Amino acid sequence: MAKKEFVKNMFNVIAPSYDRLNHILSLNVDKSWRRRAVQRICREQPGKVLDVACGTGDFAIALANAGVSHITGVDISEGMLEVGRQKVKALGLDIEMLVDDCENLSFDEETFDAVSVAFGVRNFEHLQRGMDEMCRVLRKDGLLCIVELSVPSNKILLWGYKLYFMHVLPFIGGLLSGNRKAYNYLPASVLHFPKPDVVCRMLHEAGFREVEAKSFTFGLCRMFTGRKVG
């Protein structure tokens, strides 16, 4: 089975329990990482933002609460989007949430002022193609902001990280969600994600300049930003 199909099916299955488990298993630290990325995007005062691999909409909701007026979220998992739509409706927010392929976006060139991806880019089947597409739909000088889980470089932290992510997380996640396979995949996808210098090089190849990688919480998360070449 292709990775894209596997990822879509997996997230459709775990969607009802995803939010609760995500915050529990990250010890709620993900909220601070998301907040810093939202602040970075809002510095641009964007009119239209595309949130790629938006899942259940936490990042899109955070953008709306920060004052962004026009937000479109896309994801390949209808199950995750449906949970997100319910959250958006309950909060009285106006966020469009659509099924779309992150590697073949259905938007015209230069449609958005900013593009974000929060904790979803490692699930792309073809990472370079996804970056190319995000660059295509950005206006000239528009900002791309990627937030993704990462592997710490400190050897002691790395030992604890692997213990938790490869053993504790799959056990708890599988127990509470009923799908251990999904919670084996999720930490493995972090370990196999390209190193920061490789990600930065790929962003340059996609057409971004001013590319930066910032480390959060001892390297457990990284924020990549880049500006589309004008």
Phi, psi and omega in degrees: 000135178297149181303319183300316180293320178299313181297315180300311181296319181298312182290329174300322182287316186269359184308315183299331182254000189298311184299311183299314181291322182301315181287323179295311187286338176265003182057030178066006179292335180301333181294321179290323177296316180297319181298319181292324178291320178298317178300320180296316180294317184292340174299336180277348184051055184286144175276318183232126181237135173255122177257106185273144184053050190287344178058233182270011168089010183301317182289318178299319178295319179297322177296316179297318180293337179273357174110001177289128190271331185231107184234132173240127177251137178230148179200158178273348184260110177296327179298315178294318180298321181295320174299317179297317180298321178296319178295315180299316180297317180296330181271353179070031182261157179251087180233124178278131182230116190233148170284126179201156180269117183297341180261002179206066187294144185268019181257155178289165176297145175055046180272328190243151177278333179209151176231136179235152170219118181245108175062035180225346186292335180289348179270357177296139176286321179235095188299315181298321179296320178297319178295320178300318181293319179295325176293320182300317185276354176278143172290163177299136184072005178290157186259135168254134178229117179246128173244127184213146174298149186218172181254125181294148181274336178296129187295324179291314177298322180296322178298312178294323179299311182294323178300313182288310187286330183265345183232306183291311183299312178299324180294309181293314180300316179294322181295315185277332182261340185079012182222082181294330181301320180296320183274359163275321181294315188301310177292325179297326180293330177289314182297330183265359179290143182302151178294158185307320181294328178289318178300315179298319179296320179294323178294320176299317182294331180284343179117022180256150173236177182051039182286131180224151173233123179245139181263134175245143173050061176060027177090009178288340179215150176225145176247122177254130176232152177200154181245134180296135180300128182277000000 
